[in-house]
């Protein structure tokens, strides 16, 4: 994992402006050709956790990125595994389904869990993830910068947890939700998938009771890097969050993967201090570990949502 981190100021989701911002962000990092090659199958992994649009990566960012990748001669698709509802219902509610359809960009849900070797894993040498996620030549990680009631703030690394299909994610909360074990698992999942690049949608971040019930807060930024920890540190600076308060950053320090401080990160483009807000609304934290009744309740709720979705399509 290495830097630098590209920071680009962007105050709107107007498609032409987003396309220009993405192009210039790639330019700060050596160009799109540094990450994808003609003929490759490129998988975009956004955050489509639920049908609440404020919790998702903005659809314009996803689609304009996909269009640039297609124009580079690649096959491209968008995929995730929502915690609540189906990929179709989540993408429909935000408008992604319509935008992607207009540009002939496939969207699918991660399924078919397979246990796979993870040589890059620091703790977990085997992990179960979606077979479809492993089939891509290149993965580009496109999370939303947002608060989280258990992890406080999530940016680059947590988003790759979506390659774990369905309610296996809830079981990880139950089995590994103590101390830093959950954070180590998230880091190892990221290292298994090896995204070529992370692009954080911080044009409008989500604050308050995340990961789904918060409110949008304009920040006016795209953050991009090959190094997820460096990107997380820059994201922390944008919202005035002490990295020491984040379990994922602490775990990265423990594993020797993360820069110790923001001064060690090379930032190209905009200046983080000029985009920083000092009154970002962080949530009150609740336990990371799910109780068994909570896992059962969450699984039942997801089954009900999927059933309602199927009935609605009849």
C-alpha positions, 0 to 999 in steps of 0.5 A: 500500500502506498500514497499519495492521496489526491484531494479534489474540491467538488461542490456538486453532483452535476454529471459534467462536473463529476466527470471532470473532477474524476478525470482530474483526480486520476490525473493527479495520480498518473492517469486512469491508465495507471489503474486499468488496461483495455480489455480488463474486467473492472468491478466498481464496489460502491456503498449500497448498504440500504435503500436510504440514499443518504447512506449510499455512494452518490449514483452520479459518481458511480456512473460517471466513473463507470463511463470513464472506465468503459471509454478506456476499453474495459468491461465494467460492472457495479456490485454490492451486497446490501445489509438491508434490502436487495441491490435492485431496491437500493439502486432504484431508490437512489436513482442509480438503477435508472442512470446505470441503465441509460449508460448500459452499466450492469449492476448485480448483487454479490452472492455465491460465497466461497472460502478462499486463500488470503496470502496477504492477510495479516490475521485471516489467511482464509476468508469467505467472500463472493465468487463474483467479487473474485472474478474481476481483473481490477476492483475500484473501491468507491465508498461514502464518507460517513459516520458509523455508530460502532466504528465512529467514522468509515471511509476506505476500508470498511466498504470492502466488507460488502464483498461478504454476501448477505447476512454473513456480515452480521455473523462477523459482528457476532463472532469477531465484534470484540477488541480489534478482531473485527477491524483486523478482519476488515483490513484482511478483507480489503487486502484480499480484494486488493482494490487498485484504487479507492475513491471516497465520495465526500462531496456530501458526507453523512453525519449523525447516527450512521451507517444508514440513518444520518443526514447529508453534510456538504464537504465538497471533496473527492479523496482518492488513493491506492493507500486506504489508510492514508485516505482514511487519515485525510478523511479524518482531517476533513471532518476533524476526527482524531485518528486515535479514536478510530478502531480501524486506524488503531488496527492499522498501526498495530499491523504496521500498515498505516502512517502514524500521522497525517504529516507522513501522507503526501496530499496532492491537489487541494489542501485538507485544512481548507476543506475541513469542517469543525462541527461534524456530527459524530454519533454516540457509540454502541457496542460493535458486537451483535448479540445472537438475538440481534443477528436473528432479528437482523436476518429476519428483517432482511428476509422480510425486505427481500420478500416484500421486494419480490412481491412488489415486482409481481 
